[in-house]
Amino acid sequence: MVLRVLARSRLHRPVSLLIAEKRIAGLSEIIDSLPGDVPIYAAGQDVMDAVVGFPIHRGILAVGQRVAEPEPEALLASLPREALVLVLSGIANHDNMGGLFRNAAAFGADAVVLDSDCCDPLYRKAIRVSVGAVLTTPFARMAPGADLLGLLEGHGFEAIALSPRGQGTLAQATRARRSAVVLGAEGPGLAEDMLARAKTVRIPMADGFDSLNVAVTAGIVLHHLAFAARRSD
């Protein structure tokens, strides 16, 4: 549950809660874990529905305070000597963004780096789809025109870029001490100059099909690097 994740998040803080009266008893454990200065309001279901404009069957609304995002340079520098990061370029769909963060958390990615064209991971729908992973996974956003691969290289990360035209298969991919999985938006994919500078990898598929949803791709690749890949150093 997203509320449980928000309650224990070290990156973002709950500000206030509005909860349907019928849900209070069932949420008592989470409510008791919140800081004492967080106001909690209870209302009938009709009031909840009127506030949001539609029948909100979950009966829980929360306002959270986002912390200032770290600079990408500082975030990468703070990671351990052995690290795995997810790097996203041009991801504009909030469902995909939520799924990407969910996979990053599930497979132990240390951080997520976004380019300037990515949508906001803290948009309500992205938070929900991620089941709260965006509230606990550190992320940073690059400035427009910044050299994403140059930043990774400067901090010792090997960039593994996914493309149907990848030079090697995922099964052959090894994991460096510091690895970065680089994914682009469905359709256009990654820019040619990025593919030319990175280690490119493809996921073999059945004849006549060459693409997966970007969040599914991230799950497959992160799982391989986390649990199956041989070490290259």
C-alpha positions, 0 to 999 in steps of 0.5 A, a space after each residue: 500500500 502506498 500509504 504504508 510506503 509514504 509513512 516510512 519513506 526517508 525521502 518524502 514526508 506526509 503532510 496530511 491525510 483524509 480517510 473515509 471513516 470506514 477505513 480508519 480502524 483497518 489503517 490504525 497500525 499505519 496511522 500510529 506510525 505517522 509523525 505526531 504532527 501529521 493531521 488526519 481527517 476522517 469523512 463519510 464516503 459521500 464527502 470523499 467522493 465529492 472532494 475528488 469528483 468520483 467514487 474513490 473506493 479506496 477511501 484514502 487521500 494523502 498530501 506529501 511533501 517532496 524533498 529537493 531532488 539531488 543533482 545527478 552528479 551528487 547522486 551518482 557520487 553517493 552510490 556504493 562502489 558496486 551499484 546498479 542504476 536505471 537511466 531513462 530517456 524520454 519516458 512520457 507515460 506515467 503508467 510506464 514511469 510507475 512500472 519502471 520504478 517498481 521494477 527498479 525497487 524490486 530488483 535492487 537498483 540503487 537509483 534512477 536517473 531521468 533525462 529532461 524529457 521524462 515525465 514526473 515520477 511523483 505524479 499521482 498515477 506514477 506513484 500508484 502504479 509504482 506501489 510507492 516505489 517512487 517514494 523510496 527510490 532515489 532519483 535525479 533529473 538531468 538538465 536539458 542538453 546535458 551529456 547523460 552518457 558522459 556523466 555515467 562514464 565519469 562515475 565509472 558506470 558501464 552503460 548498457 543500452 537496450 535496442 532491437 538492433 543491439 550488438 549482443 543478447 541479454 543472456 551474453 551481457 555481463 555486469 560491471 561493478 557499476 552498471 547502468 541500464 539505459 532505456 528510451 521511450 517506446 517507439 522512438 527508442 534511444 537516440 542514435 548518438 547514445 546507441 553509438 556510445 553505449 554497449 547495446 543489448 537486445 532481448 531475443 523474441 519470437 519471429 515477427 516481434 521485436 519490442 516489449 513494453 519499456 517497463 517489462 523490458 526494464 524488469 527483464 534486464 534488471 533481473 538478469 543483471 541482479 541475479 544471473 549475469 556474470 561479472 566482467 571485473 
